[in-house]
Amino acid sequence: MESYTKLKPFVGISFGMVELNILKSIWSHGIKFVNLKKKGGLGIKDDIIWNKVAVGKLAWWITSKADHLWVKWVNHTYIKNKEWHTYSLPAFSSWYWRKICQVKDTFNEAYQQNLWSETIGNEYSIAKGYEFLRDKGETMNWHNMVWNTWSLPKHGFMAWIYQHKNMNTKDKLYKLGICSDDTCCICGHQTETMDHIFFACDYNKAVIKIVGHGIGVLLPTQNLREWSLRRGGSKIRFELLNAVLNACIYHVWRQRNLSRYELTIDCPRKVASTIVDEMKIRIKGCLMTASPTDKIWL
């Protein structure tokens, strides 16, 4: 629950039961948002692992025979001159001592590999312990598209869900019996899938075309994932164009929800105008970091 609460300032929305159920659904599909952004997560610390590595500090004090009164008391009461790494937990031990011993067993591999020692600068720390336990995972080649300084947080969050292919389109809801049909909420002609909404739907194509004309760049109307990975020009140009695509994903999905739940939808020109205005504000805010060549381009 604490991890869900941390998302509130991140995406700029308050989380009620509906939103928490959405995040739980994302987690159930194998998407771990408590992971590094480049690993496909949201850059949020895993509370369970963090608690373990915090307790690991106590286990490290015992290992390194730190000069603490508590360590001396533990050695006198529990360990009694036994080897700490091979220490066996007594049958009737207190709750907190069982937890410390469990964490000690978790870190035994690191102790044996001598990842930490008593030498200065190589001692155990919570940061090092977290790095040892966290899920290393695979680096996602799209993380630079989703998370960059030009994208608004709400745009990046929606693009993150898009890259994980976890949007609740009507083709999925229809199979679950949640809706009566699977036709697109916007055009009403074809089956509503992610590929249709963002690649094939005439509404999305019109929005992207108008936005591209507004910023003077030819944007793709299909295969956004492959296009976003192409690195052409400077870093700022790459990030700005990806930020524009993130904004298109966010606003097209928002119009889809308006069409479904409120039976209303804005014209493509109005949506495109909103996207261009948002990008102009972001450009003004980030212009100081641009090179002279990029400033002319911008």
C-alpha positions, 0 to 999 in steps of 0.5 A: 500500500505504501508503494501505491501511495508514493505514486500520487505525487509522481503522476499527479492524481489521487489514488482511490480504490479504483486506481489502486485496483488498476495498479494491482492489475498492472502488478498481476500482469508481471509489470513491476513498477517498484524497479528502476525506470530503465528496467521497466519500472517507475523508479520506486523503491521496493519497501519489502526489500528496503526493510530487509536491507535495513535489518541487514545493517544489524546483521552486519554489525554482528558480523563485523563485531561493531563496538555497540552495547547491543552487539555485545549483549546479543553475543552474550545472550544468543550467539555465545561465541559461536560462528555467526555465519553458521549460527542456528536459530533456537526453537524458542526465539523472539520474533525480532531475533528470528527476523534478523537471522532470516536476513543474515541467511539472505546475505550469507552469499554476499558475506561468503563472496566478500562483497563487503569487508571491514576495510574502510570504504567497503563496509555494508550499507543499505544502498549496497544491500538494496543493490544486491537484493533488487531484481536486476531485470532486463534493460528496456530499450524504450525507457529513454522514450518514456522518461525524459526531461521534456515529457510531462509526468502524466504523459510519461506514465501513460506511455509507460503503460502503453509500452507494457501493452497493458491498456484496457482496450475493449477487445480485452474487456469484451473477452472478460464480459465487461462490455457488450461489444469490442468496436472502437469507441472513437471511430466505431468501425473496427475492433478496438485494440492498442494497434488500432487506436494508436496506429490505424484509427483515422482520429489518431492519424489526424491528431499526429498529422496536425501536431507534426505540422504544428511543430514542423516535423513529420511524425509517424502514424504507425509503428510508434515503438520502432520509430521512438527508438531511432536516434537521429540528431541531438539528444534534445531533438530525440527527447522532444520528439518522443515527448510529443509522441508521449503527449499524443498517446496520453491525449488520444487515450483520454479522448477514447475514455471521454468517448466511452464514458461521457459520450463526447469527443473533441475534434482532432484539431483541438486535441492537437492544439492542446498538445502543441501548447503543452510542448511550447511550455516545455520548450520554454522551460528547458530552453536554457539547457539547449545548444545554440544549434538546438535553440535555432531548431527549436 
